[in-house]
Amino acid sequence: MADSKDAGEEALRRLIATFQPSFLAPNPALSETSRAASRHLFSALRPFCPKSPLDQLLIDGFDAEQIWQQIDLQSQPLLSSLRRQVKHFAKNPEEISKLKVVPLGKKVEKEQREDWVEESDGFDEELEDDEEGEGKGGEEGMDIEDEDEEQGRESDNEEESEGEDEEEKGEDGEAGDGGIEDKFLKIDELAKYLEKEEENFEKAEEDTRGKKGADDEENTEDDDDDDEEEEEEEEESDEVSVLLGSIVSDFVLLCLHRMLSLDLAAKMQQGTWKMQGMDLFYGVFLTLEHCGWDEQFILLLRYEDFFGDKGKYSKKMKAQLHQESEGSDEEDDDMKFKKQNKGTASTHQKQLEKIHSKIEEMEKANLEPKTWTMQGEVTAAKRPKNSALEVDLDFEHNVRPAPVITEEVTASIEDMIKKRITEGNFNDVQKAPKLPSKVPREVKELDDNKSKKGLAEIYEQEYVEKEDPTSAPLSFRDEQKQQASVLFKKLGLKLDALAHFSFAPKPVIEDMSVQINVPALAMEEIAPVAVSDAAMLAPEEVFEGKGDIKEETELTKEERKRRRANKKRRFKAAAVKRMGKKVQEGALPNQMNG
Amino acid sequence: MVLSSMEVEAAPSKAKPLPPKPMFEPLKPYEMSDGQFRKVSVPQHRYNPLKKALLDIYTPIYEQMKIDIRMNLKARKVELKMRPDTPDISNLQKCADFVHAFMIGFDVLDAIALLHLDELYVESFEIKDVKTLRGDHLSRAIGRLSGKGGKTKFAIENATKTRIVIADTKIHILESFANIKIVRDSLCRLIMGSPVGKVYSKLRAVTARLA
């Protein structure tokens, strides 16, 4: 234990001694030391929080966030109880005097503290007050505690030198609630801690003071890591100091967290860990300090200087504080359980309180005017500028949205066009055929040409037509009609012949012509088949030969000879004739010439 | 005294019987038109056509109408005289009209209709009767009347069964009573300047109705 304690202290000292801006860069060695230091502090504080589920801070293989959670688990209830006690003491200042005071250790502390004041810059009166408050009654091993406290405080101071503004805030807190409220400070946490500590205090007042003292004795050898927690323990009676301590504790916790999570800087670079408000402030503080700003001046800077409205927030936070101080601490089940055991407020009651608070909230919201999104028709004048951009508006679109033209869409359209062109299927507008309602009147057209008939003849014709209507000559139209009808009949005949079923016989054609060599079948057959000249005649009709007709191969030798002789004779006769003709012709021109 | 009955002298009333009413036979045309004849002057531009068509003119007049016809070359006139066997007194007038029509400018075949039909007549008027036009306007009016190649004129002729002769500023129409209005209307419209299409449409409507 002592070794580990020593190691822890060593780690703490090393931490304190490190160059402060080095915390900003990821450093594995530094993180290791900080982890060891935090473990040391955790185990030192363990006796002061009986409800804590963890006996030791688990470091190996744990994430910075997880370590922080463990610390948080331990410190949260303590802080809330301390806050509650501070409040209590604020209301009943006479009780402060009832607290026990440890004179010896206190003086020593004071001396040491003064040293520290000289050492550390801008050390606060707050701490002095805290340490005064630390003189709690019932803590016997105060010296050792004080030592521890010293050391712890040393570390704390060193730690706190980074965050002196907290003390400032604590000072401000002294002045009143209005000064505390700051976004950097979490008032709800404050309230919770106060509650917790109130309970603790009540408990302690009854029987556990000595116990605590015993616990303190046991653990005095351990360094106090969180001076604040010790302070909380010790300063339970001192509401102010408790309050301050809680504030301080808050910040120190956060700084601790920061130390642990310096390796988070690496993560931040990776983008896996996001910087939070406190870290931002811490960074800002460091940089400002580095720039040479006066620390006191820096500490005077507050959240309001950086962001937001001052008055509103403070009022709001005041209200919250009041509300939540009454509420229970949900997060700490142990506390709840213990509260149940104590009987201060049953679970059911707490639930009811929660519900009531919720109801009040909701009623308040109902009374207030609604946001512009919940109001019906809102014109641009009634809502803040550019607020419509932040809201996800839903419109009913009557018009189909314009099609997004992608390559696929164009390709599909082009394919369709090509297909249509190849098919020849166009959507041309076709004129609807007008139904013939009545017989179209015969339009008599004006004849531009000179009439071939004389006037007398025209009248003559007219007279004749009048006398004898039948003898009316065919008009031009009628002639055309007749020609058309003749043509159609011819065509119709051919078409009917193709379709046998409905065949009509040949029409009587006026002009008679004798067809030679038409086979008898063609005349009678219903369907005239295509007839060629060859089929027209019978073989005998084609050739009339006399005698036995033999082919050349069938001939005997003698017959062949005979044929040849006949042929020669005929040829000779023809030749002679030709010669005779030629002679005659030749004679004539001779005669002419001659 | 006695009133004596007067002895009416019964004069032997040998009233002279009045001569019987003369029964005259109707006068023959020849006798009616005693010494009547018509003389139709021949304008110079119709001299040659007359020469060519003389026989065509002579034959129907002499043969069918039974009117004497002769050409007075010195006076440049066609003279028509009745013959004793002329059937009708109006023949002379008809023939005279026929010849006159020819002299105006109508064709023989057209003018012969005058001989055959009673209801045909010739009407003449001038452009200036319709509208006073001068110079180019006048020429244009004449052009409008005849149309390109005479087609407007022919269109009117064919539609209304008439014959039209446009001689410079004079217009002669050989028509029947039925078609007076149409022809005259169309021609007047054309003179006054309406477009040909309009005239055509009117003609079409009218002829459809008539036919």
HADDOCK unambig.tbl for C-alpha pairs under 7 A between the chains (distance, minus, plus):
assign (segid A and resid 444 and name CA) (segid B and resid 208 and name CA) 6.80 0.50 0.50
assign (segid A and resid 446 and name CA) (segid B and resid 155 and name CA) 5.82 0.50 0.50
assign (segid A and resid 446 and name CA) (segid B and resid 159 and name CA) 6.50 0.50 0.50
assign (segid A and resid 447 and name CA) (segid B and resid 155 and name CA) 5.48 0.50 0.50
assign (segid A and resid 447 and name CA) (segid B and resid 158 and name CA) 6.49 0.50 0.50
assign (segid A and resid 448 and name CA) (segid B and resid 151 and name CA) 4.75 0.50 0.50
assign (segid A and resid 448 and name CA) (segid B and resid 152 and name CA) 6.67 0.50 0.50
assign (segid A and resid 448 and name CA) (segid B and resid 154 and name CA) 5.49 0.50 0.50
assign (segid A and resid 448 and name CA) (segid B and resid 155 and name CA) 4.67 0.50 0.50
assign (segid A and resid 449 and name CA) (segid B and resid 151 and name CA) 6.15 0.50 0.50
assign (segid A and resid 449 and name CA) (segid B and resid 154 and name CA) 5.95 0.50 0.50
assign (segid A and resid 450 and name CA) (segid B and resid 154 and name CA) 5.42 0.50 0.50
assign (segid A and resid 451 and name CA) (segid B and resid 158 and name CA) 6.70 0.50 0.50
assign (segid A and resid 454 and name CA) (segid B and resid 109 and name CA) 5.04 0.50 0.50
assign (segid A and resid 454 and name CA) (segid B and resid 110 and name CA) 5.08 0.50 0.50
assign (segid A and resid 455 and name CA) (segid B and resid 109 and name CA) 6.56 0.50 0.50
assign (segid A and resid 455 and name CA) (segid B and resid 110 and name CA) 4.52 0.50 0.50
assign (segid A and resid 455 and name CA) (segid B and resid 113 and name CA) 6.14 0.50 0.50
assign (segid A and resid 456 and name CA) (segid B and resid 109 and name CA) 6.30 0.50 0.50
assign (segid A and resid 456 and name CA) (segid B and resid 110 and name CA) 5.67 0.50 0.50
assign (segid A and resid 456 and name CA) (segid B and resid 112 and name CA) 6.17 0.50 0.50
assign (segid A and resid 456 and name CA) (segid B and resid 113 and name CA) 4.12 0.50 0.50
